[in-house]
């Protein structure tokens, strides 16, 4: 059994933070303060994603556990936020379905590749997709806090902007999926 190193602990911490994030997001209040708390928790969890990879590569602490659980923790974090957004009326369900479909499809392609003995690393589009999704979620939560807590932005305007961010996120996700499939198309010709 592999030793639980710092990057792996950060990955586990990210997964533990997901229910805390969800609890904060759905905390009943009328002030919008829950959006700020949820934003801080999501941002902290997203930061662990950045740190665990950097530490693992820099210190030579890459493990099989990390290779498996790090991308899973990322997907759980983002998908949890987006599903909650649909429940709260902050994301169009179709945009979230596009994002979920891409994640399932790419995971399936990776499994097919693995059966062929090929390990497929994330490409630049996949990394951009993750950064864009996380940035959109952080920005959306902050905007909702500003709209609800301060009133500087009308709530309806904030919700419209959040919907636009989610559609843009779905578009980037779709592009990343298409480029991923295209660059690995030889897997489907065997």
Secondary structure, DSSP 8 states (H G I E B T S, - for coil): -----HHHHHHHHHHHHHHHHHHHHT---SSSHHHHHHHHHHHHHHHHHHHHHHHHHHHT---HHHHHHHHHHHHHHHHHHHHHHHHTTSS-HHHHHHHHHHHHHHHHHHHHHHHTT------HHHHHHHHHHHHHHHHHHHHHHIIIII-SS-HHHHHHHHHHHHHHHHHHHHHHHHHHHHHTGGGG--
